[in-house]
Amino acid sequence: MKGSFSKDMSLFEKRIFSESSKNVRVGWVKKITHNCCQLSINPWNHNIIFKEKYIIPSDILIEEGDFIELDVGRPEAVVTDVDRRNLIAKEMEIFRLIISVKRRTNPLSVPNIKSIDFLNALCDGWNDAESDHLNETIAIQILSCPGLNISIGGLGSESAHYNRLKGPVDRLQKEISKALPSCMKRENGNFEFQFVGSSQESDQLETRKKKMASKEISYNYAPSIRKLNVELKINFPTMIKNATAIGPNSSFDEDFYDYLLTAHTNHPLIEPGIDNKIGDYIENLKNERLNDFIDYNIKIDPNSITKVGLALCRLEFKKYLDESILKRSWHLCSELYNDYIDYLKSSYDFIDLPNGEKKRIKEKENWAEKLSKDEMIVLSKIRNMSDDNKNDRILVNDIIELLMDKLDRQKIELAIEKLSLKGFVFLPSSFEIKIVSED
């Protein structure tokens, strides 16, 4: 393909650009009109685009943000501005007709470094980081995960030091921020990372999640949030127990950022046949772990094992979440939860309320919260259908059809999503529901 790299292009952008040729273009769709688009070579920076525009035939469907490979026709120049005095074209635009389109999953070329190099770079400025799983917990936070069907993606964590030291946690959060390239720190609609240390930041986070402001929203709570009696909604903790900071902060080169961005283009799927195993892990998490954290105003997402597993798939460039990655996720989260509950038990008495009183542990309550009226209606119908059909799998459209006289489609879909988040059901696909537990 004619053209050369811009000096401002990242290694990732150069690799995407290189995959285009004379009549082939590779990139992310940026729609102009319903039948015209451009391509970006960076989904987190829509300004990095091919200047030419592509005409979409009526028999080809292309959506905003799709990662695609286009076979295009010859360029046609269209004059858009004329110098009337000299009767010459002042500005022209180049258009190409799309001949065919191919959906892409991730770039053909692979990064220059391996997952172990990526993990080591994250904790280059720390000693004994592996014993706290710091390299993995930082990695899965910045790698994030795609959404589970109808919910947005992303992972939540709290950073804490076992001995309640502030300095190491501040450094850790600064290094997490440094590990994110600048294009991911601007609003882009695909991924964002939030640091939450105040009630205002917590409210802003919840608002952005409800609005689905980005396809993936990951976040990290600072220890200061605990003094504000804010309910923490997380997938796993980032605990500093044995690790100590040494020397200067970790530094990251273009190979590191290339690995991170390339991994983000991977959208792993759940391997067919393992949803029963996922259901088992959700139930184990509910029965053995989640109630431990209620007293501390912490809600662990029941789908955490699956979500962390999807982030690990990105780390290892796996196309499918299989049983081996799922088991790795379970072992990792189990160890993190063990250290987390030990930390909370040892430090909770030291958390003061704003009025000077000590924080009291509230009476235990059901981890799943009280279900809303809509959620109870939908869950009851799901269970009745399961009993009638003697099948723990129910089609989403069947539930919607049966409940349309009581609730509208949006309320039913929202209730199904909430039931999934609370661990009552699992969504193996966008059209199917599986009952996890009837406790």
N, C-alpha and C positions, 0 to 999 in steps of 0.2 A: 504494500500500500504506500502511495506517495505520502510524504510528510515525515516529520522528525519529532523526536521527543522535546517537550518543553523542559527548560532547566528547572522549572518548579514542580515537575511531575514526580510523584513518589515512585518507589520501585514497584509497588502494587499497580499503580496506574500505567506504568510503562509496560508491564507484563500483559495487562488487559489490552492496551493499545496494540501490542505486538501480535495479538491473536487475530487482528483484522488484516485483510489483504485487499487486492484490487477490487473485487466485487463482493467481499464479505465484510460485514461489520459486526462487532461483538460489544455489548454493553447493556446498560440498564435504561429502560424506556422512560422518556420524559415526554408526556403527551402535550401537544400544542392545540390540536383540535381532535375531533373524533376520528378523522381520517389522515392525520399528519402527526409525526413525532420526530424527536431527536434521540440520540443515544448518549448517555453519560458513561464515562469509564470509571466512575467512583460513585456508588449509590449513596454515600454520605456527604458528597459534595457535588451538587447538581450543576455547578458552573463549569466542571471539567467535561466538556461535551464535544462531539464532532459538530462542526459548523453546518454541514449539509443537513437537509431535512428529508424525511422519508415518507412517501405517500403510501397509505395503508389501503389495499384493495378491500372491497366489501366482504369478500369471502375469507379474510384473514382477521383473527381476533387477537388484539394486543392490548394488554392492560398496563396502566401506570406502574412503574417499578419492576416490571418483568425483566429477568436476566435472559437475554436472547442472543441468537446468532442469526443475522439477516443475510440472505442472498439478494443483492440489489442490482437493478438495471443500470444502464449508462446514465451519467450525470446530465441533467438538463438545466441550463442557466435561465433564470427569470429576472428580468430587470425590475427593480423595485423603486429606483429613483433615477431621474434624468436631469442632466445639466441642460436646461432649456436653451441657454444662450449658445452653447456649442453643439447641442443635439448629440450628446454622448452620454452613455450610461455612467451614473455616479456610483450606484450600488446595485449589486446582483446577489441573488440567493441561488444556491444549488439544490436541486431536488432530484431524488432517485426513487423509482418505483420499487416497492418490495415484491420480489418474485416468490420467495418462500421464507418461512421462519422456523427456527428450531429452538426449543426451550433448553436452557443450560442450567446445570445445578451448581457447579463451581468451576473455576478456571482450569483449563487443561494442564497448564504448567504448574508444578508444585514449588513451594518455597525452598529457599536454599538451606534452611536449617530444619532440624527435627524437633519433635515435641520436647525431648529432654533438654535441648538447648534453650528452647522457649521458657521452660520451667526454671532452669538455672538462672537465666537472665533476670527473672522476676525477683529473685532473692539474692542477687549478687552482693548486695550490701548488708546481708544478714548472716549470722552464724547459727547453726543448728536449726535452720528454718524448716527442714524436712520433718523433724520430729513433731512439729506443730501443724504440719500439712499447709504451711503458709504459701508455698509455691502453688499448690493445687487450688487453695481457696481463692487466692488472688486471681489465678488463671481463669477459673470458672466464672468469677464475677465479671471480668472484662470480656470474656468470650460470650457470655450471656447464653440464652437458649431461645429457640423459636417458640411461639405460642402453641399451646395444646388445643388445637381445633378452634373453638370460638373465643378463647381467651387470648390476651396479649402475652408476649414472651417477656423474658427477663428474669433476673434472680435478685433476691434481697438478702442482706447479711447485716450483722452488727459486729463492729470491731471492738475488741476489749482486751485488756491486759489482765492476766490472772492475778497479779498483785496490785491492780488498779493504778498502774503508772500511766501518766498522761503522755509523756514524751514519745515513747515507742509507738503509741497508737496514732499520734499526730504524724509521725514520720511515715507510718504504714499508709495512712490515707493520702499523704502527699505523693507517695510512690505509686499508688493505684492511679491517681490522677495523671501522673507523669507517663504511665504506661499506656494511656489512651492518646491516640494521635489527635491533632487539632481538629480534623474534619469530624470526629465523633463528639467533640465538645460543643458543636453548634447544632441548633435545631435542624433536623434533616428528615424527620418522619419515619426513619427506619430504626434508629437506636439512640438511646440517651442514657447517661449515667448520672445519678443524683447522690450528693452527699447530704445527709439529713442530721442536723444537730439542734434544731429548734422546732417549736410548735408550728411556726409559720411554714418552715420547710417541709414539715410532715404533712400539713394541710395541702401545700402545693403539690407534693408528690401524689397524694390520694386523688386530687383533682385531675392531674394529668393521666393517672391510671384509668380513672373512670371515663375520661374523654377519649381514651386510647390515642393520646397525642403522638405516640410513636408505636411502631410495631413491636418493639422490645424496650422495656424500661427496667434497668437494673439500678440498685441503690445500696448505699452503705450507711448505717446509723452510727453516729459517734456516741461514745459513752455518756456525753452530756444529756442526751435525750432521755435518760432514765430518771432524771430529776423532775421531769415534766409530766410524769404519769401518762405518757403516750403509749398506746398499745403498739407493740412492735410486730410487724408481719414479715416474717423472714423465712428463708429456706434452710439456712445454715449459719453458724457463727464463724467469725474470723478471729480465732483466739491466739494471743501471744502468751505462751507459757514458758517454754524453754529457750526460744529464739532471742537473740540479742543483736542489736544493730552494731555494725562494725564499719569503720571507715566512711567514705562518702556515700551519698545516695546511689542507688542502682542507676545505671545508664542504659539506654536502649538505642540500638542502631537501626538502620533501614531494613535489615533482614528481620529484626524482631517485629517491627510494625507491618512489614509485608506478611509475615506469618499470621499476625492477629487479624488483619483485614481479610486475608484469603480464607482463614478459618470461619470468619463471619459470613462468608458467602455460602457456606455449607449449611443446608437445612435438612438435617437428618430426620428420618422417619422411624416410627416404631415398627420393629420387625414383626410381621404377622406371626401369631401364635404365642406371643409372650404376654398378652394382656391379662391372662390368669395370674401369672407371676407378678405383674405390676399390681393387680388387685390384692395379692397376698401381702406385698410390701406396704401398701396403703393401710391395710388392716392392722399389720404389725406395728406400724408407726402410730396409728391411733391408739391401739391398746397398750403399747409398751412405753411410748415416749411423750405424746402430746400433752397428756394430763400433768406431766411433771412441770410444764412451763406455765400453766395457767396462773399459778399464784404470783408469777413474776410479770404478769401482763404481757406475755409473749405468745403469739400464735404462730406455730410452725405450719406451713402449707402442707397438707396431706400428700400433695403431688410432688413433694420436694425430691424424692428419690428419682422419679422420672425426669424431672427438669435438670437436676444435676447430671444425670446420665446423658441427656442430650447435649449439655455443655461439654462433657467429656468426649462425646462423639466429635464435636468441633475440634477439640484439642488434638484428637488422634486422626482427624479426617475420615471418620467412619460415616458411611451413608445411612446406616441403620443402627438404632439402639437395640442391641441384642442382649441375651441373658448374661454374657460375660461382663459387658459394660454396666448393666443394671446391678450386678452383684458388686462390682467395684464401687459404684455409687453408694450402695447400701453400707458397705464396710467403712467408706470414707465418712459418710454422714453419721454413722453410729459412733465412731470415735470422736467426732466433733461434738455431738450432743452430750457424750459422757463428760468431756472437759467443760462444756458449757454449763451443765447443771451443777458440777462441782464448784465452778466459779460463782454461780449465782447463790448457792447455799452459803458460800464463805463470805460473800461481799454484800449480800442484800441488806443486812442491818446497817451498813454504812451509807445507805442512800437516804438523804434527807429530803423532806418535802419543803416547799418554799416557805411555809409558816413556821419552820424550825422543828416540827415534829418528825420523828422517825417514820419511815415508810412501813406500814403494817401490811402483812400478808393477808390478802382478802380470802374469804371463804371460797373453797373450790366450787367450780361450777362446770357444767358440761362443756368440754373443749369446743364443741361444734356450734355453740351459741344457740339461742332460741331461733327456731326456723320461722321465717315470715309466713304469712297466710298463703301467699302464692307458692312458696317452696313446699309447704305441707301438701297443698293440693296436687302439685306435680309429682312429688315423691310418692304420695298415696296411689296415684294412678299408675305410676311406673311399677310399684310393687304388686298392685292388683293384676296388671297385665302379665307380669312375670309369673305370678302364681297360676293364672288362668292358662297360660301357654306352656307352663313348666319349662321356662327358658329364662336365664338371667340376662339375656340380651334383648333390648327393645329398640325399635327404629324411632328416631327422633320425629320423623314425619307422622308416625302412627300416634304418638303422644300429642302432637300439635293438633292433629285432626280430631282426636277424641275430646280435647279440652277447649276447642275454639268457641264453644258456647259459654264458657266460663271466663276465659282469659284470652287476650289477643296474642298474636304470634310473638311479638317482642317480649312480652312479660313471661311467656312460657320459656323462650330461649334464655332469658336472663336467669330465670329460676333454675334451669338445668345447669347453667354455668356456675351459679352459686352452690348448688348441690355437689358439683364436681370439686369446687374449691374447698368445701367442708368435708369431703371424703365420703359422701354417701353413694356417689356413683363415679364411674370412670368412663371417659369418652375415648374408646379405641379409634374412632374416626369421627368425621364431622356429621355423620348420619346415624350413628349407633350409640346406644347407652348400655353400660354394663353395671349391674348392681354390685356394690362392694360389700356392704354390710347392712343388716337390718336391726342393728343394735339401737 
